[in-house]
Amino acid sequence: MKIYEYPVVELERAGETYRIPTRLDWRVMLVLAQIGGWEPDDRGDYESTYLLAPGVIISEEEAHQLGQSLESILDDVPDFDIPLTGKIIPLEYFSGIRKYQIKAFAEFCERGGFEVL
């Protein structure tokens, strides 16, 4: 399976589904969390675990770490739109009007663990 084969990433827990519009958005969100200090659980190959394999369970603790890490980088993301012109720069990818997506995902993570579908 190619990483961009299925565009939407759904994150689910009891009574709640959160949708990330594209696999690229999901990938960049995880990179931003790493910039903020999140360290992925050691489950083998990072790409296979977090980016390609549906059914990955993110524990409550790991979800909380993701949320805190994303919150910590919000001030580093520009409040104005920066056009994407080729190379993706993670701190610019969600700049401007899209910055709210980081905040919304961080808040989702703070509410507990989830499954990546």
ABEGO torsion letter per residue (X at the ends): XBAAABABBBBBBBGBBBBBABAAAAAAAAAAAAAAGBBBBBAEBAAAAAAABBGBBBBAAAAAAAAAAAAAAAAABBABBBBBAEBBBAAAAABEAAAAAAAAAAAAAAAEBBBBX
